[in-house]
Amino acid sequence: MQLNNNVTEFILLGLTQNLFRKKIVFVTFLLFYLGTLLGNLLIINTIKTSRALGSPMYFFLFHLSLSDSCFSTSIAPRTIVDALLKKTTISFSECIIQVFSLHFFGCLEIFILILMAVDHYVAICKPLHYMTIMSRHVYSVLVAVA
């Protein structure tokens, strides 16, 4: 006879067991999450609606805000809800999905920041060729991919 020791769920202990401190954690995380989400959505909305913001810098900023919104939305709501619950468990599949989304959107932000650094390098080192270089090579490829 073979033993079956598969893990199906994890018990989350949280940051504290004190009820008053749990409420403080809930309010703090909720305020930070809403501030982050509101700020990113404001940036996304501003860049999408303004016709003057068409340079590559704003293209990258739009996608950075979008990936940051997805990054914070993949983890924070679960943490906020679990701050007030007594029994906090997460299934194995939910845990794997959260870990995958954390790594995916985290890596996406890193790649966007690298591309923003290259964009700034070209703008500083070759200011007269900036729009022609970016529009011919990098920007056209990125717009085609997106």
Phi and psi in degrees as a GROMACS rama.xvg file:
@    title "Ramachandran Plot"
@    xaxis  label "Phi"
@    yaxis  label "Psi"
@TYPE xy
-106.529  137.012  GLN-2
-80.1208  141.243  LEU-3
-111.479  101.947  ASN-4
-112.896  47.8476  ASN-5
-78.2016  136.955  ASN-6
-84.0002  126.925  VAL-7
-110.183  -23.702  THR-8
-153.764  159.383  GLU-9
-115.822  144.565  PHE-10
-97.3588  120.535  ILE-11
-92.9828  124.327  LEU-12
-84.2783  -26.5561  LEU-13
83.7757  -174.842  GLY-14
-84.1266  -30.171  LEU-15
-151.775  161.151  THR-16
-106.811  -8.93076  GLN-17
-74.1727  131.138  ASN-18
-64.224  -41.5242  LEU-19
-64.8144  -43.1495  PHE-20
-68.1728  -31.8357  ARG-21
-62.3483  -39.4628  LYS-22
-66.2989  -38.2767  LYS-23
-64.1971  -43.4565  ILE-24
-61.5947  -42.4263  VAL-25
-59.7033  -50.5524  PHE-26
-65.291  -42.7204  VAL-27
-63.0396  -50.0584  THR-28
-64.2885  -38.5092  PHE-29
-64.3581  -44.5561  LEU-30
-64.0839  -43.8219  LEU-31
-64.8596  -40.2551  PHE-32
-65.7789  -46.583  TYR-33
-65.3324  -37.3608  LEU-34
-63.9347  -44.3089  GLY-35
-63.7496  -46.3964  THR-36
-64.9923  -44.0352  LEU-37
-64.4925  -43.1146  LEU-38
-62.3585  -44.9017  GLY-39
-66.8015  -40.9086  ASN-40
-67.4936  -32.361  LEU-41
-66.7545  -41.8766  LEU-42
-63.6421  -45.4301  ILE-43
-60.959  -46.1032  ILE-44
-64.6367  -41.9336  ASN-45
-63.8031  -44.8375  THR-46
-68.6659  -38.7662  ILE-47
-69.3121  -36.787  LYS-48
-87.2299  -22.5114  THR-49
-88.6022  130.326  SER-50
-83.7682  -18.6351  ARG-51
-78.2281  -16.0127  ALA-52
-97.999  67.1924  LEU-53
-111.888  5.96299  GLY-54
-74.9718  162.625  SER-55
-58.5019  -31.0041  PRO-56
-59.8229  -41.4458  MET-57
-75.7125  -28.439  TYR-58
-60.9568  -47.2363  PHE-59
-68.4096  -38.9783  PHE-60
-64.3335  -38.2638  LEU-61
-59.5978  -49.3906  PHE-62
-71.1083  -30.5735  HIS-63
-66.1062  -42.2902  LEU-64
-66.2947  -38.8903  SER-65
-64.4144  -45.4121  LEU-66
-68.9866  -32.9884  SER-67
-68.6184  -36.5564  ASP-68
-62.9927  -44.6065  SER-69
-65.7325  -39.2314  CYS-70
-61.0023  -48.794  PHE-71
-72.7854  -30.542  SER-72
-73.9785  -22.2435  THR-73
-76.3352  -20.5261  SER-74
-119.725  -45.3297  ILE-75
-62.1636  -43.391  ALA-76
-58.9409  -38.5052  PRO-77
-65.4969  -40.8637  ARG-78
-65.332  -40.007  THR-79
-66.1616  -45.2501  ILE-80
-66.6005  -41.4995  VAL-81
-67.9821  -17.0547  ASP-82
-67.0383  -24.1768  ALA-83
-106.155  -12.6551  LEU-84
-80.5575  151.039  LEU-85
-79.6303  -50.5185  LYS-86
-103.494  108.408  LYS-87
-112.218  107.411  THR-88
-126.999  156.031  THR-89
-135.67  134.932  ILE-90
-72.7794  162.291  SER-91
-61.9622  -42.4944  PHE-92
-67.1666  -38.7912  SER-93
-63.3573  -39.4286  GLU-94
-63.7048  -44.4425  CYS-95
-64.397  -40.1241  ILE-96
-63.5979  -41.8683  ILE-97
-65.5173  -42.39  GLN-98
-64.4891  -42.434  VAL-99
-62.7505  -47.1376  PHE-100
-66.4164  -36.6454  SER-101
-59.7339  -48.5037  LEU-102
-68.692  -41.3465  HIS-103
-62.9258  -52.4986  PHE-104
-72.8848  -29.4057  PHE-105
-65.0578  -44.9986  GLY-106
-66.3594  -37.8021  CYS-107
-61.2328  -42.415  LEU-108
-63.0595  -39.8494  GLU-109
-63.1276  -44.3568  ILE-110
-65.0987  -38.8201  PHE-111
-65.722  -39.7912  ILE-112
-64.9677  -35.77  LEU-113
-64.5149  -44.7219  ILE-114
-65.122  -35.4428  LEU-115
-65.7328  -37.1492  MET-116
-64.8588  -40.8971  ALA-117
-64.619  -41.606  VAL-118
-59.8337  -44.4878  ASP-119
-67.8374  -36.5951  HIS-120
-60.5634  -46.0453  TYR-121
-65.7487  -39.9396  VAL-122
-65.4587  -33.625  ALA-123
-84.9442  -44.5151  ILE-124
-81.1371  -28.5235  CYS-125
-133.271  67.1289  LYS-126
-65.518  -30.2493  PRO-127
-76.3318  -24.6678  LEU-128
-102.808  5.09764  HIS-129
-56.6359  -55.6351  TYR-130
-68.4568  -34.3253  MET-131
-72.2848  -40.1966  THR-132
-67.0702  -47.8693  ILE-133
-68.1986  -39.1756  MET-134
-73.3108  -31.7759  SER-135
-77.5511  -41.7428  ARG-136
-103.187  -76.658  HIS-137
-72.5959  -49.8781  VAL-138
-63.8122  -41.1664  TYR-139
-67.1788  -35.9411  SER-140
-68.306  -43.545  VAL-141
-67.628  -36.4699  LEU-142
-67.9023  -38.0706  VAL-143
-65.7895  -37.3338  ALA-144
-71.4172  -41.6769  VAL-145
